[in-house]
């Protein structure tokens, strides 16, 4: 399963997949589940009831670039850019 097309609309990542499914992921959910080592460690150190509050710069995307044939790298408006979002993760985070 690979994206044929990735676009942004109304603070959502819109993905057209090669199996003809169309999904979306909110920018907030993408940032909340950032797969970089720093964010993973931060989430592991928090209580399960912890609710992270993001400011607007943390949930707006500045750039998206393809990484090989398996992922995309998202650069957020606040400069955070170390998360590599594998296509399998994007599919799990997606809603139809």
C-alpha positions as a Markdown table, in Angstrom:
| # | Residue | x | y | z |
|---|---|---|---|---|
| 1 | Unk | 0.0 | 0.0 | 0.0 |
| 2 | Unk | 1.5 | 3.2 | -1.2 |
| 3 | Unk | 0.1 | 6.8 | -1.6 |
| 4 | Unk | -0.6 | 7.9 | -5.1 |
| 5 | Unk | -1.2 | 11.4 | -4.0 |
| 6 | Unk | -0.7 | 13.4 | -0.8 |
| 7 | Unk | -2.3 | 16.9 | -0.4 |
| 8 | Unk | -3.3 | 19.1 | 2.5 |
| 9 | Unk | -6.7 | 20.7 | 3.0 |
| 10 | Unk | -8.2 | 22.4 | 6.0 |
| 11 | Unk | -5.5 | 21.2 | 8.4 |
| 12 | Unk | -5.8 | 17.6 | 7.2 |
| 13 | Unk | -3.4 | 15.4 | 5.3 |
| 14 | Unk | -5.4 | 13.9 | 2.4 |
| 15 | Unk | -4.0 | 10.6 | 1.0 |
| 16 | Unk | -5.1 | 8.8 | -2.2 |
| 17 | Unk | -3.8 | 5.2 | -1.8 |
| 18 | Unk | -2.9 | 2.7 | -4.6 |
| 19 | Unk | -5.9 | 0.5 | -3.5 |
| 20 | Unk | -8.2 | 3.4 | -4.4 |
| 21 | Unk | -9.0 | 4.3 | -0.8 |
| 22 | Unk | -9.0 | 8.0 | 0.2 |
| 23 | Unk | -8.1 | 8.9 | 3.7 |
| 24 | Unk | -7.4 | 11.9 | 5.9 |
| 25 | Unk | -5.3 | 12.6 | 9.0 |
| 26 | Unk | -5.6 | 15.8 | 11.0 |
| 27 | Unk | -2.4 | 17.7 | 11.4 |
| 28 | Unk | -3.0 | 17.6 | 15.2 |
| 29 | Unk | -3.0 | 13.8 | 15.1 |
| 30 | Unk | 0.1 | 13.7 | 12.9 |
| 31 | Unk | 2.0 | 15.9 | 15.3 |
| 32 | Unk | 0.6 | 14.0 | 18.4 |
| 33 | Unk | 2.0 | 10.7 | 16.9 |
| 34 | Unk | 5.3 | 12.1 | 15.6 |
| 35 | Unk | 7.5 | 9.0 | 15.3 |
| 36 | Unk | 10.9 | 10.8 | 16.0 |
| 37 | Unk | 13.0 | 9.6 | 18.9 |
| 38 | Unk | 12.5 | 12.8 | 20.9 |
| 39 | Unk | 8.7 | 12.7 | 20.7 |
| 40 | Unk | 8.6 | 8.9 | 21.4 |
| 41 | Unk | 10.7 | 9.4 | 24.6 |
| 42 | Unk | 8.5 | 12.4 | 25.6 |
| 43 | Unk | 5.3 | 10.3 | 25.2 |
| 44 | Unk | 6.8 | 7.4 | 27.2 |
| 45 | Unk | 7.7 | 9.6 | 30.1 |
| 46 | Unk | 4.1 | 11.1 | 30.4 |
| 47 | Unk | 1.3 | 9.7 | 32.4 |
| 48 | Unk | -1.4 | 8.0 | 30.3 |
| 49 | Unk | -3.8 | 10.8 | 31.3 |
| 50 | Unk | -1.5 | 13.6 | 30.1 |
| 51 | Unk | -3.1 | 15.7 | 27.3 |
| 52 | Unk | -0.6 | 17.7 | 25.2 |
| 53 | Unk | -1.7 | 21.1 | 24.2 |
| 54 | Unk | -0.2 | 22.4 | 20.9 |
| 55 | Unk | 0.1 | 26.0 | 19.7 |
| 56 | Unk | -0.8 | 26.8 | 16.1 |
| 57 | Unk | 2.9 | 26.7 | 14.9 |
| 58 | Unk | 3.2 | 23.2 | 16.2 |
| 59 | Unk | 0.3 | 21.8 | 14.1 |
| 60 | Unk | 0.8 | 23.6 | 10.8 |
| 61 | Unk | 2.9 | 21.9 | 8.1 |
| 62 | Unk | 5.6 | 23.9 | 6.3 |
| 63 | Unk | 6.8 | 21.2 | 4.0 |
| 64 | Unk | 6.4 | 17.5 | 3.1 |
| 65 | Unk | 9.0 | 15.6 | 1.3 |
| 66 | Unk | 9.2 | 12.0 | 0.2 |
| 67 | Unk | 11.8 | 9.7 | 1.9 |
| 68 | Unk | 12.8 | 6.9 | -0.4 |
| 69 | Unk | 9.8 | 4.8 | -1.4 |
| 70 | Unk | 8.5 | 4.1 | 2.1 |
| 71 | Unk | 7.8 | 7.4 | 4.0 |
| 72 | Unk | 7.4 | 11.2 | 4.1 |
| 73 | Unk | 9.3 | 13.7 | 6.2 |
| 74 | Unk | 7.1 | 16.5 | 7.6 |
| 75 | Unk | 8.6 | 19.9 | 8.6 |
| 76 | Unk | 6.3 | 21.7 | 11.0 |
| 77 | Unk | 6.0 | 25.5 | 11.1 |
| 78 | Unk | 7.8 | 25.6 | 14.4 |
| 79 | Unk | 10.8 | 23.9 | 12.8 |
| 80 | Unk | 10.4 | 20.4 | 14.1 |
| 81 | Unk | 11.4 | 18.1 | 11.3 |
| 82 | Unk | 12.9 | 14.9 | 12.6 |
| 83 | Unk | 9.9 | 12.6 | 12.2 |
| 84 | Unk | 9.8 | 10.2 | 9.3 |
| 85 | Unk | 6.2 | 9.0 | 8.8 |
| 86 | Unk | 6.3 | 5.6 | 7.2 |
| 87 | Unk | 3.4 | 4.8 | 4.9 |
| 88 | Unk | 2.2 | 2.0 | 7.1 |
| 89 | Unk | 2.0 | 4.5 | 10.0 |
| 90 | Unk | 0.1 | 7.0 | 7.9 |
| 91 | Unk | -2.4 | 4.2 | 6.9 |
| 92 | Unk | -2.9 | 3.3 | 10.6 |
| 93 | Unk | -3.5 | 7.0 | 11.6 |
| 94 | Unk | -5.9 | 7.5 | 8.7 |
| 95 | Unk | -9.6 | 7.7 | 8.8 |
| 96 | Unk | -11.9 | 7.2 | 5.9 |
